[in-house]
Amino acid sequence: MMDLARNPKQIGNLIRRARKQRGWSQTRLGEKAGLRQETISLIESGNPATKLDTIFAVLAALDLEFKVGPRSRGQAATIEDIF
């Protein structure tokens, strides 16, 4: 899975999609990441106050990684269509 996220809402959507692909509930993901279900819900809804180390814990639980690259030159509307 190689997806693009440029804001907290998009990150939340990617995490939700990865969780559902595994057939996990928010509670199960929370258990694997050492977090409460409520925290997973906040992340998936795009809470901008989520700490980066919390995002890393969730990504690790999902066996995903965080990559940084140059911003693509696609139009914003095109990027939004991905999600």
KAWOPE-V552882 format. One record per residue. N is the residue number from 1. RES is the residue in three letters. SS is DSSP state (alpha for helix, beta for strand, coil for the rest). PSI is psi in whole degrees, 0 to 359 (* if undefined). Layout:
# KAWOPE-V552882
N/RES/SS/PSI, N/RES/SS/PSI
This chain:
# KAWOPE-V552882
1/MET/coil/123, 2/MET/coil/104, 3/ASP/coil/162, 4/LEU/coil/134, 5/ALA/coil/134, 6/ARG/coil/0, 7/ASN/coil/167, 8/PRO/alpha/324, 9/LYS/alpha/316, 10/GLN/alpha/322, 11/ILE/alpha/315, 12/GLY/alpha/318, 13/ASN/alpha/319, 14/LEU/alpha/319, 15/ILE/alpha/316, 16/ARG/alpha/314, 17/ARG/alpha/315, 18/ALA/alpha/320, 19/ARG/alpha/313, 20/LYS/alpha/325, 21/GLN/alpha/331, 22/ARG/coil/353, 23/GLY/coil/23, 24/TRP/coil/148, 25/SER/coil/168, 26/GLN/alpha/324, 27/THR/alpha/315, 28/ARG/alpha/317, 29/LEU/alpha/318, 30/GLY/alpha/318, 31/GLU/alpha/316, 32/LYS/alpha/329, 33/ALA/alpha/354, 34/GLY/coil/33, 35/LEU/coil/165, 36/ARG/coil/155, 37/GLN/alpha/322, 38/GLU/alpha/325, 39/THR/alpha/318, 40/ILE/alpha/317, 41/SER/alpha/316, 42/LEU/alpha/317, 43/ILE/alpha/312, 44/GLU/alpha/335, 45/SER/coil/358, 46/GLY/coil/27, 47/ASN/coil/117, 48/PRO/coil/350, 49/ALA/coil/4, 50/THR/coil/132, 51/LYS/coil/147, 52/LEU/alpha/322, 53/ASP/alpha/333, 54/THR/alpha/316, 55/ILE/alpha/316, 56/PHE/alpha/322, 57/ALA/alpha/319, 58/VAL/alpha/315, 59/LEU/alpha/318, 60/ALA/alpha/319, 61/ALA/alpha/329, 62/LEU/coil/3, 63/ASP/coil/43, 64/LEU/coil/165, 65/GLU/coil/163, 66/PHE/coil/127, 67/LYS/coil/146, 68/VAL/coil/135, 69/GLY/coil/172, 70/PRO/coil/145, 71/ARG/coil/132, 72/SER/coil/161, 73/ARG/coil/10, 74/GLY/coil/158, 75/GLN/coil/147, 76/ALA/alpha/319, 77/ALA/alpha/322, 78/THR/alpha/317, 79/ILE/alpha/315, 80/GLU/alpha/330, 81/ASP/alpha/335, 82/ILE/alpha/326, 83/PHE/coil/*
